[in-house]
Amino acid sequence: MSTTISPLAPTQVPDMPAIAGIRLATAEAGIRYKNRTDVLLALFDPGTTAAGVFTRSKCPSAPVEWCRAILKSGKARALVVNSGNANAFTGKSGRAATRLTAEIAAKAAGCKPSEVFLASTGVIGEPLDATKFAPVMQGLTERARAGDFLAAARAIMTTDTFPKAATATARIGKARVTLCGIAKGAGMIAPDMATMLSFIFTDAAISAPALQTMLKEGVADTFNAVTIDGDTSTSDTLMMFATGQAADCPRIARAADPRLKAFKKALGQVLANLSEQVARDGEGARKLVEITVEGAVSKASARRIAMSIANSPLVKTAIAGEDANWGRVVMAVGKAGEPADRDKLAIWFGGIRVAHKGERDPAYDEAKVSDVMKKPEIFLKVALGLGKGRDRVLTCDLTKDYVAINGDYRS
């Protein structure tokens, strides 16, 4: 957790309302950090449903494997998240640590270990001493209270410079329901769902299968459209919990239920807000970069090209240097392995066309483009001229600070 807040951080902190059926508490367990909270406990009322999407890494963390195994029930009574240690690449000891953590939390919360979801973030390859949870867990259950989402977001930070939170409301029938979400992530961020740790909470009454469908659909153009450095974490976890405690809320069984229209929109807003905050907090970032690719042969093709641009160190360092180097964009388009025609290519920075039909734009003005590149938010557009496929991704620039943060990460 950095003491210097990203210059791209939101200027306003959202007012996060309490959600019926959810209580939160944080503690200092000394997992790795000193003098800061590093454990989050969320307690859920009976009847809470759960859904989740996780990393596609072939080397997942022990908590990811634990969550996948117990998610089949669709029920949740508690969530334990720790920062400072990812409990990944820890072998048998890692699996034993997840079991012990769940048992400690279950005893304190009065539920089954199979109803306790887990997530860990931090250093990979270091054994997690789960006995450190025991001295703080009972106090966590006793102090847990509704609504303290910002404290929860702070407890799960690692190299993040600010807590990430978002909220929205929607109508389901005549009932007014609330969604609150928190996230952490600043490095080792590339879409392979999920792309960090994030937790969404709602008082809506929605079945686990319906939650699962909506969550999987919702990440496609939000968290799966964000990249910081092209590296997918072993620990990526996005989970959603629905308590069903909203007054007069009808119980929804299917994601296709038309009464969920407003809820889906609100969920999309929360996911989009949180994923943008992750991009804004990219390690060492000074520029938020939105990349749009249009005129591709398909949306999927446009996504792959956009990601090729977003993950290019040469493109990202040029933006850090405030240089509208369209040659590097051309390079990234060409290497994506997707249909492209050099002589139809057009490129814009901040609404100013710098390249057209395979060469520099005849009206190119260096001074105007330089002014655009000095802004904290950079809008880069590429038109391929081949079809109707379009997509958008978010990233950030690549600065010397990124190297410094990651060069010192384990020390």
ABEGO torsion letter per residue (X at the ends): XBABBBAABBABBBBBBBBBGBBBBBBBAGAABBGBBABBBBBBBBGBBBBBBBBABABBBAAAAAAAAAAAAGBBABBBBBBGBAGBGAEAAAAAAAAAAAAAAAAAAGBBAAABBBBBBEBBGBBBBAAAAAAAAAAAAAABBBGBAAAAAAAABBABABBBBBBBBBBBEABBBBBBBBBBEABGBBBAOBBEBBBBBBABBBBAAAAAAAAAAAAAABAAABBAAGBBBAABBBBBBBAGABBGBBBBABAABAAAAAAAAAAAAAAAAAAAAAAAABBGBABBBBBBBBGBABAAAAAAAAAAAAABAAAAAAAAAGBBBAAAAAAAAAAAGBBBBAAABBBBBGGBBABBGGBBBAABBAAAAAAAAABABBBBBBBAGABABBBBBBBBBBBAAAAAAAAAAAX
